[in-house]
């Protein structure tokens, strides 16, 4: 069987990594690449990220955004 496969395993005591591919022929040359997977940080919503940013959010509702944009556009015409 040719091609690439992605397997996931756990490092065992002593740094041992075990990979099993019984469908590969004995004696076939293969390449093994090991990539360490870091635990993912908990996903946060955009609102949570913005709430913690310096200066926080400028607007809290869509109406506030609309009013700001209207005022800005009006200032261009003045």
C-alpha positions as CSV (number, residue, x, y, z in Angstrom):
1,X,0.0,0.0,0.0
2,X,1.5,3.3,-1.0
3,X,0.6,6.7,0.3
4,X,0.5,8.6,3.5
5,X,-1.3,7.8,6.7
6,X,-1.7,9.7,9.9
7,X,-1.6,7.8,13.1
8,X,-1.9,9.1,16.7
9,X,-0.1,7.4,19.6
10,X,1.0,8.2,23.1
11,X,4.6,8.3,24.3
12,X,5.2,5.4,26.6
13,X,7.6,5.4,29.6
14,X,11.2,5.7,28.6
15,X,10.2,7.9,25.6
16,X,9.1,4.8,23.6
17,X,6.6,5.3,20.7
18,X,4.8,2.4,19.2
19,X,3.3,2.4,15.7
20,X,1.4,-0.5,14.3
21,X,0.6,-0.9,10.6
22,X,-0.1,-4.6,10.0
23,X,-1.0,-4.0,6.3
24,X,2.5,-2.8,5.4
25,X,4.8,-5.5,4.0
26,X,7.6,-6.7,6.1
27,X,10.9,-5.1,5.0
28,X,9.3,-2.1,3.3
29,X,11.1,1.2,3.9
30,X,8.9,3.8,5.5
31,X,9.4,7.3,6.9
32,X,8.1,8.2,10.3
33,X,7.7,11.9,11.3
34,X,6.9,12.7,14.9
35,X,5.0,15.9,15.7
36,X,4.4,16.9,19.3
37,X,0.8,18.0,19.9
38,X,0.3,20.6,22.6
39,X,-3.0,20.7,24.5
40,X,-5.3,23.2,22.9
41,X,-6.2,26.3,25.0
42,X,-9.8,26.6,25.8
43,X,-11.6,28.3,22.9
44,X,-12.9,31.8,23.7
45,X,-15.5,33.8,21.9
46,X,-14.6,37.0,20.2
47,X,-16.6,38.9,22.8
48,X,-14.5,37.4,25.6
49,X,-11.2,38.2,23.8
50,X,-12.3,41.8,23.2
51,X,-13.5,42.2,26.8
52,X,-10.0,41.4,28.0
53,X,-8.3,43.6,25.5
54,X,-6.8,47.0,26.6
55,X,-9.5,49.6,26.2
56,X,-12.2,47.0,26.0
57,X,-15.0,47.4,23.4
58,X,-16.0,50.8,22.2
59,X,-19.6,49.7,21.5
60,X,-21.9,47.2,23.2
61,X,-24.8,47.2,20.8
62,X,-25.4,47.4,17.1
63,X,-27.4,50.5,17.6
64,X,-24.4,52.2,19.1
65,X,-22.3,51.2,16.1
66,X,-24.9,52.6,13.7
67,X,-25.1,55.9,15.6
68,X,-21.3,56.3,15.6
69,X,-21.1,55.6,11.8
70,X,-24.0,58.1,11.2
71,X,-22.2,60.7,13.2
72,X,-18.9,60.1,11.4
73,X,-20.5,60.3,8.0
74,X,-22.3,63.5,9.0
75,X,-19.0,65.0,10.1
76,X,-17.6,64.4,6.6
77,X,-20.4,66.6,5.1
78,X,-20.0,69.4,7.6
